[in-house]
């Protein structure tokens, strides 16, 4: 596997809990001359602050350094100034309307001149109010966008550890365990960013990815897609992704300086968001189920499995990413279970000890309300490692990217479920340490390929 060939520079932002001082997702009018707004998110102030208790629990359980009382004070200040500005806007509209009527009906010059002077006064007053509102708006919206999603009822909170959902096989504590790095005939590791697969490892790396995606298509009614490897900062902010998770790309000519590009890989949840932004779909096509094969360059887990570089800590891997959109929260819960059942089938066929757990709230990103983690036992580390995960985002991300459906003349934001269900590098490492011959591993989906007729029918179904 070749190392990165694009020019990268490290993001100075911390992986967890980072707060940018300027946002690419929401740009106030005073910054419009230097930057342009690619997206105007739906800001649900009432829906966010109405259930204050659950929001406070979400902040505390995630361990975020956010003062909800401070945000509410800024909201009240923003509301006061915004209402004052709207009153001036409304009065100015009345004056403009009255001036047109007087001019049309032949009013006296004195009345017309008084209205013109009043209009000029209101115009100047409006300009002053806008300039005063910009920093207040910027400070409040900045903090508002960093408020996390509410937690799912099944998400472990407080002192609760991860919650076990499913287990297959038990780890064996006997025998000598060799690290996968001892298999130098199959793996050549340089560092966390560069390694090479050889022989059967290289074949398995590709075949496992393609087989799982094919299994999702043939057994789960998913549609396979191809996604971009680069994502703009505005979409990372829409998903509340800590910017330290990915590599920032140095661009020679950058028109929008705050909306920089990041290397995510096509098998990243964020890589789907560009296609879904400002999209309104018919209810008849829901649920939307997509799956893709591609690269993943997420470096969030690089240090989670120890300081020694290995396939467990590699920042790049082949991966399989799923993306599901539903109309309601209950449907999203059902689709998460459906996706997990497909993943269980795939990993059971490999006959390796694995389990599925709900991750605790402190491990989630701000946009996730629930995360189911697929973990395979790593003998050399003597504990389980994540080889995939599926998250429930509710309608948190959809509101930020304006991804909706229309039902009974009302627009409703969709509930999203998705995540990488397979990281091939970690799976290969675990299989080798379990003394599995990669060429003998059973890969569900390897023997069945979708026909051209099935592909064509799936495309037609999108327009029903």
C-alpha positions as a Markdown table, in Angstrom:
| # | Residue | x | y | z |
|---|---|---|---|---|
| 1 | Unk | 0.0 | 0.0 | 0.0 |
| 2 | Unk | 1.6 | 3.3 | -1.1 |
| 3 | Unk | 2.0 | 6.2 | 1.3 |
| 4 | Unk | 0.2 | 9.5 | 0.8 |
| 5 | Unk | 1.3 | 11.3 | -2.3 |
| 6 | Unk | -0.5 | 14.6 | -1.8 |
| 7 | Unk | 1.1 | 17.4 | 0.2 |
| 8 | Unk | -0.3 | 17.4 | 3.7 |
| 9 | Unk | 0.1 | 19.6 | 6.7 |
| 10 | Unk | -0.9 | 18.7 | 10.2 |
| 11 | Unk | -3.9 | 20.3 | 11.7 |
| 12 | Unk | -3.0 | 22.0 | 15.0 |
| 13 | Unk | -6.5 | 21.4 | 16.4 |
| 14 | Unk | -6.9 | 18.8 | 19.1 |
| 15 | Unk | -8.8 | 15.6 | 18.2 |
| 16 | Unk | -11.5 | 15.9 | 20.8 |
| 17 | Unk | -13.4 | 19.0 | 21.9 |
| 18 | Unk | -11.7 | 21.4 | 19.5 |
| 19 | Unk | -13.4 | 24.8 | 18.9 |
| 20 | Unk | -12.6 | 26.9 | 15.9 |
| 21 | Unk | -12.7 | 30.6 | 16.3 |
| 22 | Unk | -14.2 | 31.0 | 12.9 |
| 23 | Unk | -16.8 | 28.8 | 11.1 |
| 24 | Unk | -17.1 | 27.8 | 7.5 |
| 25 | Unk | -20.6 | 26.5 | 8.2 |
| 26 | Unk | -22.1 | 29.9 | 9.3 |
| 27 | Unk | -20.7 | 33.2 | 8.0 |
| 28 | Unk | -22.0 | 36.5 | 9.2 |
| 29 | Unk | -22.6 | 39.5 | 6.8 |
| 30 | Unk | -19.5 | 41.4 | 7.9 |
| 31 | Unk | -17.3 | 38.5 | 6.7 |
| 32 | Unk | -19.1 | 38.1 | 3.3 |
| 33 | Unk | -16.6 | 40.3 | 1.5 |
| 34 | Unk | -13.7 | 37.9 | 2.2 |
| 35 | Unk | -15.6 | 34.5 | 2.3 |
| 36 | Unk | -18.8 | 33.2 | 0.8 |
| 37 | Unk | -21.3 | 31.0 | 2.5 |
| 38 | Unk | -21.6 | 27.6 | 0.7 |
| 39 | Unk | -24.3 | 26.4 | 3.1 |
| 40 | Unk | -26.8 | 28.1 | 5.5 |
| 41 | Unk | -27.8 | 25.5 | 8.1 |
| 42 | Unk | -31.2 | 25.2 | 9.7 |
| 43 | Unk | -30.7 | 26.5 | 13.2 |
| 44 | Unk | -33.4 | 25.0 | 15.5 |
| 45 | Unk | -33.1 | 27.3 | 18.5 |
| 46 | Unk | -36.5 | 26.3 | 20.0 |
| 47 | Unk | -36.0 | 22.6 | 19.5 |
| 48 | Unk | -32.5 | 22.7 | 20.9 |
| 49 | Unk | -33.3 | 24.7 | 24.1 |
| 50 | Unk | -36.8 | 23.3 | 24.9 |
| 51 | Unk | -35.4 | 20.0 | 26.3 |
| 52 | Unk | -32.7 | 21.6 | 28.4 |
| 53 | Unk | -32.3 | 18.6 | 30.8 |
| 54 | Unk | -31.4 | 16.1 | 28.0 |
| 55 | Unk | -29.1 | 18.6 | 26.5 |
| 56 | Unk | -27.3 | 19.2 | 29.8 |
| 57 | Unk | -27.0 | 15.4 | 30.2 |
| 58 | Unk | -25.5 | 15.0 | 26.8 |
| 59 | Unk | -22.9 | 17.7 | 27.5 |
| 60 | Unk | -22.0 | 16.3 | 30.9 |
| 61 | Unk | -21.9 | 12.6 | 29.7 |
| 62 | Unk | -19.6 | 13.5 | 26.8 |
| 63 | Unk | -17.2 | 15.4 | 29.1 |
| 64 | Unk | -17.5 | 18.6 | 27.0 |
| 65 | Unk | -16.3 | 21.9 | 28.3 |
| 66 | Unk | -19.5 | 23.8 | 27.4 |
| 67 | Unk | -21.5 | 26.0 | 29.7 |
| 68 | Unk | -25.1 | 25.8 | 28.6 |
| 69 | Unk | -26.1 | 28.7 | 30.9 |
| 70 | Unk | -23.4 | 30.8 | 29.1 |
| 71 | Unk | -24.8 | 29.8 | 25.7 |
| 72 | Unk | -28.4 | 30.7 | 26.8 |
| 73 | Unk | -27.2 | 34.1 | 28.0 |
| 74 | Unk | -25.7 | 34.8 | 24.6 |
| 75 | Unk | -28.9 | 33.6 | 23.0 |
| 76 | Unk | -31.0 | 36.0 | 25.0 |
| 77 | Unk | -28.7 | 38.9 | 24.1 |
| 78 | Unk | -28.8 | 37.8 | 20.4 |
| 79 | Unk | -32.6 | 37.6 | 20.5 |
| 80 | Unk | -32.9 | 41.1 | 22.1 |
| 81 | Unk | -30.7 | 42.7 | 19.4 |
| 82 | Unk | -32.3 | 40.7 | 16.6 |
| 83 | Unk | -35.8 | 41.7 | 17.6 |
| 84 | Unk | -34.7 | 45.4 | 17.8 |
| 85 | Unk | -33.3 | 45.1 | 14.3 |
| 86 | Unk | -36.5 | 43.5 | 13.0 |
| 87 | Unk | -38.6 | 46.3 | 14.5 |
| 88 | Unk | -36.5 | 48.8 | 12.6 |
| 89 | Unk | -36.8 | 46.7 | 9.4 |
| 90 | Unk | -40.6 | 46.6 | 9.8 |
| 91 | Unk | -40.9 | 50.3 | 10.4 |
| 92 | Unk | -38.7 | 51.1 | 7.4 |
| 93 | Unk | -41.0 | 48.9 | 5.2 |
| 94 | Unk | -44.0 | 50.8 | 6.5 |
| 95 | Unk | -42.4 | 54.1 | 5.7 |
| 96 | Unk | -41.5 | 53.0 | 2.2 |
| 97 | Unk | -45.1 | 51.8 | 1.6 |
| 98 | Unk | -46.6 | 55.1 | 2.9 |
| 99 | Unk | -44.1 | 57.1 | 0.8 |
| 100 | Unk | -45.2 | 55.2 | -2.4 |
| 101 | Unk | -48.9 | 55.8 | -1.5 |
| 102 | Unk | -48.4 | 59.5 | -0.9 |
| 103 | Unk | -46.5 | 60.0 | -4.1 |
| 104 | Unk | -49.1 | 58.1 | -6.0 |
| 105 | Unk | -52.1 | 60.0 | -4.5 |
| 106 | Unk | -50.4 | 63.4 | -4.7 |
| 107 | Unk | -49.6 | 64.1 | -1.0 |
| 108 | Unk | -48.2 | 67.3 | 0.2 |
| 109 | Unk | -44.5 | 68.0 | -0.3 |
| 110 | Unk | -44.1 | 68.5 | 3.5 |
| 111 | Unk | -45.5 | 65.0 | 4.2 |
| 112 | Unk | -43.3 | 63.4 | 1.5 |
| 113 | Unk | -40.2 | 65.2 | 2.8 |
| 114 | Unk | -40.9 | 64.1 | 6.4 |
| 115 | Unk | -41.2 | 60.4 | 5.3 |
| 116 | Unk | -38.0 | 60.7 | 3.2 |
| 117 | Unk | -36.1 | 62.0 | 6.2 |
| 118 | Unk | -37.6 | 59.3 | 8.5 |
| 119 | Unk | -36.6 | 56.7 | 5.9 |
| 120 | Unk | -33.0 | 58.0 | 5.9 |
| 121 | Unk | -32.9 | 58.0 | 9.7 |
| 122 | Unk | -34.1 | 54.4 | 9.8 |
| 123 | Unk | -31.6 | 53.4 | 7.1 |
| 124 | Unk | -28.7 | 54.7 | 9.2 |
| 125 | Unk | -30.1 | 53.2 | 12.4 |
| 126 | Unk | -30.5 | 49.9 | 10.6 |
| 127 | Unk | -26.8 | 50.0 | 9.5 |
| 128 | Unk | -25.6 | 50.7 | 13.0 |
| 129 | Unk | -27.8 | 47.9 | 14.4 |
| 130 | Unk | -26.4 | 45.4 | 11.9 |
| 131 | Unk | -22.8 | 46.3 | 12.7 |
| 132 | Unk | -23.6 | 45.9 | 16.4 |
| 133 | Unk | -25.3 | 42.6 | 15.8 |
| 134 | Unk | -22.6 | 40.9 | 13.8 |
| 135 | Unk | -20.2 | 40.2 | 16.7 |
| 136 | Unk | -23.1 | 39.2 | 19.0 |
| 137 | Unk | -24.5 | 36.9 | 16.3 |
| 138 | Unk | -21.0 | 35.4 | 15.5 |
| 139 | Unk | -20.3 | 34.7 | 19.2 |
| 140 | Unk | -23.6 | 33.0 | 19.9 |
| 141 | Unk | -24.0 | 31.0 | 16.6 |
| 142 | Unk | -20.4 | 29.8 | 17.1 |
| 143 | Unk | -21.2 | 28.4 | 20.5 |
| 144 | Unk | -24.6 | 27.1 | 19.3 |
| 145 | Unk | -23.0 | 25.0 | 16.5 |
| 146 | Unk | -20.8 | 23.3 | 19.1 |
| 147 | Unk | -23.7 | 22.1 | 21.2 |
| 148 | Unk | -23.8 | 18.2 | 20.8 |
| 149 | Unk | -26.6 | 16.0 | 19.7 |
| 150 | Unk | -28.9 | 14.5 | 22.3 |
| 151 | Unk | -28.0 | 11.0 | 23.4 |
| 152 | Unk | -30.0 | 8.0 | 22.4 |
| 153 | Unk | -31.8 | 6.2 | 25.2 |
| 154 | Unk | -29.6 | 3.2 | 24.7 |
| 155 | Unk | -26.3 | 5.0 | 24.9 |
| 156 | Unk | -24.3 | 4.2 | 28.1 |
| 157 | Unk | -23.9 | 7.4 | 30.2 |
| 158 | Unk | -22.4 | 8.4 | 33.5 |
| 159 | Unk | -20.2 | 5.7 | 35.0 |
| 160 | Unk | -21.5 | 3.1 | 32.6 |
| 161 | Unk | -18.9 | 1.4 | 30.5 |
| 162 | Unk | -19.6 | 0.0 | 27.0 |
| 163 | Unk | -22.7 | -2.1 | 26.8 |
| 164 | Unk | -22.4 | -5.6 | 25.2 |
| 165 | Unk | -24.9 | -6.4 | 22.5 |
| 166 | Unk | -23.5 | -9.5 | 20.8 |
| 167 | Unk | -20.6 | -11.8 | 21.2 |
| 168 | Unk | -19.3 | -14.6 | 18.9 |
| 169 | Unk | -16.6 | -16.9 | 20.2 |
| 170 | Unk | -14.3 | -16.5 | 23.2 |
| 171 | Unk | -10.7 | -15.5 | 23.1 |
| 172 | Unk | -8.2 | -18.3 | 23.8 |
| 173 | Unk | -5.6 | -17.5 | 26.5 |
| 174 | Unk | -3.3 | -20.4 | 25.7 |
| 175 | Unk | -0.4 | -20.7 | 23.3 |
| 176 | Unk | 2.3 | -18.4 | 22.1 |
| 177 | Unk | 1.0 | -15.4 | 20.2 |
| 178 | Unk | 3.1 | -13.8 | 17.5 |
| 179 | Unk | 2.4 | -10.2 | 16.4 |
| 180 | Unk | 1.1 | -9.8 | 12.9 |
| 181 | Unk | 4.3 | -7.8 | 12.2 |
| 182 | Unk | 6.2 | -11.0 | 12.4 |
| 183 | Unk | 4.6 | -12.0 | 9.1 |
| 184 | Unk | 7.1 | -10.1 | 7.0 |
| 185 | Unk | 6.2 | -12.2 | 3.9 |
| 186 | Unk | 2.8 | -10.5 | 4.0 |
| 187 | Unk | 3.3 | -7.1 | 5.7 |
| 188 | Unk | 5.9 | -4.5 | 5.4 |
| 189 | Unk | 5.2 | -1.6 | 7.9 |
| 190 | Unk | 7.2 | 1.6 | 7.7 |
| 191 | Unk | 5.1 | 3.8 | 10.0 |
| 192 | Unk | 1.5 | 4.6 | 10.8 |
| 193 | Unk | 1.1 | 6.4 | 7.4 |
| 194 | Unk | 3.0 | 3.9 | 5.2 |
| 195 | Unk | 2.8 | 0.1 | 4.9 |
| 196 | Unk | 2.6 | -2.5 | 2.1 |
| 197 | Unk | 0.5 | -5.6 | 1.8 |
| 198 | Unk | 1.9 | -8.5 | -0.1 |
| 199 | Unk | 0.8 | -11.9 | -1.3 |
| 200 | Unk | -2.5 | -13.2 | 0.2 |
| 201 | Unk | -2.7 | -10.2 | 2.5 |
| 202 | Unk | -3.0 | -7.9 | -0.6 |
| 203 | Unk | -5.6 | -10.1 | -2.1 |
| 204 | Unk | -7.6 | -10.3 | 1.1 |
| 205 | Unk | -7.4 | -6.6 | 1.6 |
| 206 | Unk | -9.3 | -6.0 | -1.6 |
| 207 | Unk | -11.5 | -9.1 | -1.6 |
| 208 | Unk | -12.8 | -8.6 | 1.9 |
| 209 | Unk | -13.8 | -5.0 | 1.1 |
| 210 | Unk | -15.5 | -5.9 | -2.2 |
| 211 | Unk | -17.2 | -9.0 | -0.7 |
| 212 | Unk | -18.8 | -7.1 | 2.2 |
| 213 | Unk | -20.1 | -4.4 | 0.0 |
| 214 | Unk | -21.5 | -7.0 | -2.4 |
| 215 | Unk | -23.2 | -8.7 | 0.5 |
| 216 | Unk | -24.8 | -5.5 | 1.6 |
| 217 | Unk | -26.1 | -5.0 | -2.0 |
| 218 | Unk | -27.5 | -8.5 | -2.5 |
| 219 | Unk | -28.8 | -9.2 | 1.0 |
| 220 | Unk | -29.5 | -5.8 | 2.4 |
| 221 | Unk | -30.9 | -3.9 | -0.5 |
| 222 | Unk | -28.1 | -1.3 | -0.5 |
| 223 | Unk | -27.0 | 0.6 | -3.5 |
| 224 | Unk | -23.2 | 0.8 | -4.1 |
| 225 | Unk | -21.7 | 4.2 | -4.8 |
| 226 | Unk | -18.3 | 5.8 | -5.4 |
| 227 | Unk | -17.4 | 8.8 | -3.2 |
| 228 | Unk | -14.8 | 11.6 | -3.3 |
| 229 | Unk | -11.6 | 11.3 | -1.3 |
| 230 | Unk | -11.6 | 15.0 | -0.3 |
| 231 | Unk | -14.2 | 16.9 | 1.8 |
| 232 | Unk | -14.5 | 20.6 | 2.5 |
| 233 | Unk | -14.3 | 21.9 | 6.0 |
| 234 | Unk | -17.9 | 23.0 | 5.8 |
| 235 | Unk | -19.1 | 19.4 | 5.7 |
| 236 | Unk | -16.8 | 18.4 | 8.5 |
| 237 | Unk | -18.3 | 21.1 | 10.6 |
| 238 | Unk | -21.8 | 20.1 | 9.5 |
| 239 | Unk | -21.0 | 16.6 | 10.9 |
| 240 | Unk | -19.3 | 18.2 | 14.0 |
| 241 | Unk | -16.2 | 16.1 | 13.1 |
| 242 | Unk | -13.1 | 17.1 | 15.1 |
| 243 | Unk | -10.7 | 18.5 | 12.5 |
| 244 | Unk | -7.8 | 16.6 | 14.0 |
| 245 | Unk | -9.4 | 13.4 | 12.7 |
| 246 | Unk | -8.2 | 14.1 | 9.1 |
| 247 | Unk | -5.3 | 15.6 | 7.3 |
| 248 | Unk | -5.7 | 19.2 | 6.0 |
| 249 | Unk | -4.6 | 19.5 | 2.4 |
| 250 | Unk | -2.3 | 22.4 | 1.4 |
| 251 | Unk | -3.8 | 24.1 | -1.7 |
| 252 | Unk | -1.9 | 26.4 | -4.0 |
| 253 | Unk | -5.0 | 28.5 | -4.9 |
| 254 | Unk | -7.7 | 28.7 | -2.3 |
| 255 | Unk | -10.7 | 31.0 | -3.0 |
| 256 | Unk | -12.4 | 30.5 | 0.4 |
| 257 | Unk | -9.7 | 30.5 | 3.0 |
| 258 | Unk | -11.8 | 29.1 | 5.8 |
| 259 | Unk | -13.4 | 26.3 | 3.8 |
| 260 | Unk | -10.2 | 24.3 | 3.4 |
| 261 | Unk | -10.1 | 20.7 | 2.0 |
| 262 | Unk | -9.4 | 17.6 | 4.1 |
| 263 | Unk | -8.3 | 14.1 | 3.0 |
| 264 | Unk | -10.9 | 11.7 | 4.3 |
| 265 | Unk | -11.0 | 8.9 | 1.8 |
| 266 | Unk | -14.1 | 7.8 | -0.1 |
| 267 | Unk | -15.1 | 5.4 | 2.7 |
| 268 | Unk | -15.9 | 8.1 | 5.1 |
| 269 | Unk | -19.3 | 9.2 | 6.4 |
| 270 | Unk | -18.5 | 12.8 | 5.5 |
| 271 | Unk | -17.8 | 11.9 | 1.9 |
| 272 | Unk | -21.5 | 11.2 | 1.5 |
| 273 | Unk | -22.7 | 14.6 | 2.8 |
| 274 | Unk | -21.8 | 16.6 | -0.2 |
| 275 | Unk | -24.2 | 14.7 | -2.4 |
| 276 | Unk | -27.0 | 15.0 | 0.3 |
| 277 | Unk | -26.5 | 18.7 | 0.9 |
| 278 | Unk | -29.7 | 20.8 | 0.1 |
| 279 | Unk | -31.3 | 17.6 | -1.3 |
| 280 | Unk | -35.0 | 17.0 | -0.9 |
| 281 | Unk | -36.2 | 13.5 | -1.7 |
| 282 | Unk | -39.6 | 11.9 | -2.2 |
| 283 | Unk | -40.8 | 9.8 | 0.8 |
| 284 | Unk | -41.4 | 6.9 | -1.6 |
| 285 | Unk | -37.6 | 6.3 | -2.1 |
| 286 | Unk | -37.0 | 6.0 | 1.7 |
| 287 | Unk | -35.2 | 4.5 | 3.3 |
| 288 | Unk | -32.1 | 5.3 | 1.2 |
| 289 | Unk | -29.4 | 2.7 | 1.7 |
| 290 | Unk | -25.9 | 3.3 | 0.3 |
| 291 | Unk | -22.6 | 1.4 | 0.6 |
| 292 | Unk | -19.2 | 2.1 | -0.8 |
| 293 | Unk | -15.7 | 0.7 | -0.9 |
| 294 | Unk | -12.8 | 3.0 | -0.7 |
| 295 | Unk | -9.9 | 4.5 | 1.4 |
| 296 | Unk | -10.2 | 5.8 | 4.9 |
| 297 | Unk | -7.6 | 8.2 | 6.3 |
| 298 | Unk | -9.0 | 8.7 | 9.8 |
| 299 | Unk | -6.2 | 9.1 | 12.3 |
| 300 | Unk | -8.4 | 9.4 | 15.4 |
| 301 | Unk | -7.5 | 5.9 | 16.6 |
| 302 | Unk | -3.8 | 6.0 | 15.8 |
| 303 | Unk | -2.7 | 6.1 | 19.5 |
| 304 | Unk | -5.6 | 4.2 | 20.9 |
| 305 | Unk | -3.9 | 0.8 | 20.6 |
| 306 | Unk | -0.5 | 1.7 | 21.9 |
| 307 | Unk | 2.5 | 3.7 | 20.9 |
| 308 | Unk | 4.1 | 1.0 | 18.7 |
| 309 | Unk | 3.2 | 1.4 | 15.0 |
| 310 | Unk | 1.2 | -1.5 | 13.6 |
| 311 | Unk | -1.8 | -2.3 | 11.5 |
| 312 | Unk | -3.9 | -1.5 | 14.5 |
| 313 | Unk | -2.6 | 2.0 | 14.6 |
| 314 | Unk | -2.3 | 2.7 | 10.9 |
| 315 | Unk | -4.0 | 5.9 | 9.8 |
| 316 | Unk | -5.0 | 4.7 | 6.4 |
| 317 | Unk | -6.9 | 1.6 | 5.4 |
| 318 | Unk | -9.3 | 0.1 | 2.9 |
| 319 | Unk | -12.8 | 0.3 | 4.3 |
| 320 | Unk | -16.5 | -0.3 | 3.6 |
| 321 | Unk | -18.8 | 2.6 | 4.5 |
| 322 | Unk | -22.6 | 2.5 | 4.8 |
| 323 | Unk | -25.1 | 5.4 | 4.8 |
| 324 | Unk | -28.8 | 5.1 | 5.5 |
| 325 | Unk | -31.5 | 7.9 | 5.5 |
| 326 | Unk | -34.9 | 7.4 | 7.0 |
| 327 | Unk | -38.0 | 9.5 | 7.7 |
| 328 | Unk | -38.4 | 8.8 | 11.4 |
| 329 | Unk | -36.4 | 8.0 | 14.5 |
| 330 | Unk | -38.0 | 4.5 | 14.9 |
| 331 | Unk | -37.1 | 3.7 | 11.3 |
| 332 | Unk | -33.5 | 4.8 | 11.9 |
| 333 | Unk | -33.3 | 2.4 | 14.9 |
| 334 | Unk | -34.6 | -0.4 | 12.7 |
| 335 | Unk | -32.1 | 0.3 | 10.0 |
| 336 | Unk | -29.2 | 0.3 | 12.5 |
| 337 | Unk | -30.3 | -3.2 | 13.7 |
| 338 | Unk | -30.7 | -4.3 | 10.0 |
| 339 | Unk | -27.2 | -3.1 | 9.2 |
| 340 | Unk | -25.7 | -4.7 | 12.3 |
| 341 | Unk | -27.3 | -8.0 | 11.4 |
| 342 | Unk | -25.6 | -7.9 | 8.0 |
| 343 | Unk | -22.2 | -7.2 | 9.6 |
| 344 | Unk | -22.7 | -10.0 | 12.1 |
| 345 | Unk | -23.3 | -12.5 | 9.2 |
| 346 | Unk | -20.1 | -11.4 | 7.6 |
| 347 | Unk | -17.9 | -11.6 | 10.7 |
| 348 | Unk | -19.4 | -14.9 | 11.9 |
| 349 | Unk | -18.3 | -16.5 | 8.6 |
| 350 | Unk | -14.7 | -15.6 | 9.4 |
| 351 | Unk | -14.9 | -17.6 | 12.6 |
| 352 | Unk | -12.9 | -15.2 | 14.7 |
| 353 | Unk | -13.8 | -14.0 | 18.3 |
| 354 | Unk | -15.7 | -10.7 | 17.9 |
| 355 | Unk | -18.3 | -8.7 | 19.7 |
| 356 | Unk | -20.6 | -5.7 | 19.3 |
| 357 | Unk | -20.9 | -3.1 | 22.0 |
| 358 | Unk | -22.5 | 0.3 | 22.5 |
| 359 | Unk | -19.8 | 2.9 | 23.0 |
| 360 | Unk | -20.1 | 5.1 | 26.1 |
| 361 | Unk | -21.2 | 8.8 | 25.6 |
| 362 | Unk | -17.6 | 10.1 | 26.3 |
| 363 | Unk | -16.3 | 8.2 | 23.1 |
| 364 | Unk | -18.9 | 9.8 | 20.7 |
| 365 | Unk | -18.4 | 12.7 | 18.4 |
| 366 | Unk | -20.8 | 15.6 | 19.1 |
| 367 | Unk | -23.0 | 14.6 | 16.1 |
| 368 | Unk | -23.5 | 11.0 | 17.2 |
| 369 | Unk | -26.4 | 10.0 | 19.5 |
| 370 | Unk | -25.5 | 6.3 | 19.6 |
| 371 | Unk | -22.5 | 4.2 | 18.3 |
| 372 | Unk | -22.4 | 0.4 | 17.9 |
| 373 | Unk | -18.8 | -0.8 | 17.7 |
| 374 | Unk | -17.7 | -4.0 | 16.0 |
| 375 | Unk | -14.6 | -5.3 | 17.8 |
| 376 | Unk | -12.4 | -8.3 | 17.0 |
| 377 | Unk | -10.1 | -9.8 | 19.6 |
| 378 | Unk | -6.4 | -9.0 | 19.0 |
| 379 | Unk | -4.3 | -11.7 | 20.7 |
| 380 | Unk | -1.0 | -9.6 | 20.7 |
| 381 | Unk | -2.8 | -6.7 | 22.5 |
| 382 | Unk | -4.9 | -9.0 | 24.7 |
| 383 | Unk | -8.0 | -7.0 | 24.2 |
| 384 | Unk | -10.6 | -6.2 | 21.5 |
| 385 | Unk | -10.0 | -3.6 | 18.7 |
| 386 | Unk | -12.5 | -1.8 | 16.6 |
| 387 | Unk | -12.8 | -3.1 | 13.0 |
| 388 | Unk | -16.0 | -1.2 | 12.2 |
| 389 | Unk | -18.8 | 0.9 | 13.7 |
| 390 | Unk | -22.3 | 2.1 | 12.9 |
| 391 | Unk | -23.7 | 5.3 | 14.4 |
| 392 | Unk | -27.1 | 6.9 | 14.8 |
| 393 | Unk | -27.1 | 10.6 | 14.1 |
| 394 | Unk | -30.8 | 11.3 | 14.3 |
| 395 | Unk | -31.7 | 14.5 | 12.4 |
| 396 | Unk | -28.8 | 16.5 | 13.8 |
| 397 | Unk | -26.6 | 16.4 | 10.6 |
| 398 | Unk | -29.6 | 16.7 | 8.2 |
| 399 | Unk | -30.6 | 20.0 | 9.7 |
| 400 | Unk | -27.1 | 21.3 | 9.1 |
| 401 | Unk | -26.9 | 20.2 | 5.5 |
| 402 | Unk | -30.6 | 20.7 | 4.7 |
| 403 | Unk | -31.3 | 17.1 | 3.8 |
| 404 | Unk | -35.0 | 16.6 | 3.9 |
| 405 | Unk | -38.2 | 15.1 | 2.5 |
| 406 | Unk | -41.6 | 16.6 | 2.0 |
| 407 | Unk | -44.7 | 15.1 | 3.5 |
| 408 | Unk | -48.1 | 16.8 | 3.6 |
| 409 | Unk | -46.7 | 20.1 | 2.4 |
| 410 | Unk | -44.2 | 20.1 | 5.3 |
| 411 | Unk | -40.4 | 19.7 | 5.0 |
| 412 | Unk | -39.0 | 17.1 | 7.5 |
| 413 | Unk | -35.3 | 16.5 | 8.1 |
| 414 | Unk | -34.1 | 12.9 | 7.6 |
| 415 | Unk | -32.6 | 10.7 | 10.3 |
| 416 | Unk | -29.2 | 9.3 | 9.4 |
| 417 | Unk | -27.4 | 6.1 | 10.3 |
| 418 | Unk | -24.0 | 5.1 | 9.0 |
| 419 | Unk | -20.4 | 4.4 | 9.5 |
| 420 | Unk | -17.4 | 2.2 | 8.4 |
| 421 | Unk | -18.5 | -1.4 | 8.9 |
| 422 | Unk | -15.1 | -2.7 | 8.0 |
| 423 | Unk | -11.4 | -1.6 | 8.4 |
| 424 | Unk | -9.4 | -4.2 | 6.5 |
| 425 | Unk | -6.0 | -3.5 | 8.1 |
| 426 | Unk | -7.1 | -4.3 | 11.7 |
| 427 | Unk | -9.1 | -7.3 | 10.5 |
| 428 | Unk | -6.1 | -8.7 | 8.7 |
| 429 | Unk | -3.8 | -8.1 | 11.7 |
| 430 | Unk | -6.3 | -10.0 | 14.0 |
| 431 | Unk | -6.8 | -12.9 | 11.6 |
| 432 | Unk | -3.0 | -13.4 | 11.2 |
| 433 | Unk | -2.6 | -13.4 | 15.0 |
| 434 | Unk | -5.4 | -16.0 | 15.3 |
| 435 | Unk | -3.3 | -18.2 | 12.9 |
| 436 | Unk | -5.9 | -17.9 | 10.1 |
| 437 | Unk | -4.9 | -18.6 | 6.6 |
| 438 | Unk | -6.2 | -15.6 | 4.7 |
| 439 | Unk | -6.8 | -17.6 | 1.5 |
| 440 | Unk | -9.1 | -20.0 | 3.5 |
| 441 | Unk | -11.2 | -17.4 | 5.1 |
| 442 | Unk | -14.9 | -17.4 | 4.1 |
| 443 | Unk | -16.0 | -14.1 | 2.7 |
| 444 | Unk | -19.8 | -13.7 | 2.4 |
| 445 | Unk | -20.7 | -12.1 | -0.9 |
| 446 | Unk | -17.6 | -13.3 | -2.7 |
| 447 | Unk | -19.6 | -15.7 | -4.9 |
| 448 | Unk | -22.6 | -13.6 | -5.7 |
| 449 | Unk | -22.4 | -10.5 | -7.9 |
| 450 | Unk | -25.4 | -8.2 | -8.7 |
| 451 | Unk | -26.5 | -8.5 | -12.3 |
| 452 | Unk | -26.9 | -5.6 | -14.7 |
| 453 | Unk | -30.7 | -5.9 | -14.5 |
| 454 | Unk | -30.5 | -5.5 | -10.7 |
| 455 | Unk | -28.3 | -2.4 | -11.0 |
| 456 | Unk | -30.7 | -0.9 | -13.5 |
| 457 | Unk | -33.8 | -1.6 | -11.4 |
| 458 | Unk | -32.2 | 0.0 | -8.4 |
| 459 | Unk | -31.5 | 3.1 | -10.4 |
| 460 | Unk | -35.1 | 3.2 | -11.6 |
| 461 | Unk | -36.4 | 2.8 | -8.1 |
| 462 | Unk | -34.8 | 6.2 | -7.2 |
| 463 | Unk | -37.4 | 7.9 | -9.4 |
| 464 | Unk | -40.5 | 6.2 | -8.2 |
